[in-house]
Amino acid sequence: MAVAILSGLSREEAEAFIASAAHRHPAIPLSILEREGSSDVCADDEDAARYADVLQSLVAKARPTRLRLQEMEMRIATHLRRMLDTGNFAYASSGDSPLHEICLELEYKLVAFVASEGDFVDGFAPGYADPVGSGIFMRGACWLFEGPNREQRFEADISLHDDGTLARLDLRFGDKELFASLPPAPNDASLTERHGYFVTHGARDQNAPWVYRIVKSENAR
């Protein structure tokens, strides 16, 4: 009997996951079960029980970026709902600070998965975060790994739908002087779409300071 270990994938994502799993653990056969509109990756029930830890590790490491970003959006929405419900908009790098948790998601998930092939931002520290309707606007400092690890600027608009899910995520970060070079919204000439986000990158030249904008594709207007 087959047991699904990862669900809701496209056929291409399921095939890529199985190829990655076969490279790491070739002794565990996996298969694809087609459902209406999606694919599940399955293991034999005996293998699923015998190699549960191994399969959990495979899912944690090789699940598609699209799903990782969906999980990120759910966590950000949860933290933002708590901020709006409690009125706690303070930033603290320790203790119970939902704003700090949101900044960690931006750094370690959004930027890492969408903006580049590797980490190049060393933290977001908002100087303030103000409630705006069903969301927040925050502005503060970030630190860059590329070149001197120097303080630069970031801004973010994040808001919720009426049902509490993430509606808007618009992050801008980088060289303070280059913020004016970003267009008011991504356009066909400047954007790259990655995993449901539009990325705009502005720079003076290839080796000069730069600025990024990352925005959920449904907000890019």
Secondary structure by P-SEA (a helix, b strand, c coil): ccccccccccaaaaaaaaaaaaaacccbbbbbbbcccbbbbbccaaaaaaaaaaaaaaaaccccaaaaaaaaaaaaaaaaaaaaaacccccccccccaaaaaaaaaacccccccccccccccbbbbcccccccccbbbbbbbbbcccccccbbbbbbbbccccccccbbbbbbcccccccccccccccccccccccbbbbbbcccccccbbbbbccccccc
